[in-house]
């Protein structure tokens, strides 16, 4: 995820962030299975997906704080 995509996460509604979170978790699951089966060669991609999940969860938390504070 590059800087532009991270900036776009700030403006996305929480429903869309939740959908992205589910997609990234599914991607992480398939990567884990692929690594265990020896099908995935790029194991560093799993680290990237984990970081993306953390970013999305961070912005989801920020959205919930901002919505409750209004």
Steps between C-alpha positions, in 0.01 A plus 500: 500500500653828394458844657213599273300193595568563870376859464186370329431268792450805722206620293323167444185421697519233767281257301747501215792461740330197656455347155869561422594344834309181419664482158849545645438235766385257231812581300715435808328165554563390142863613524548296817352194333715556191816529708420183692434314176812639335307678225592858598858608438473861619467461877566872555157573356346365820677771700361764267145367535531498880610863494208591275262331745651699786464826306136431420428411863670822612283711273189310609587588859553862409162512324320356801663755733413786267138384462445463876654836576248694288 
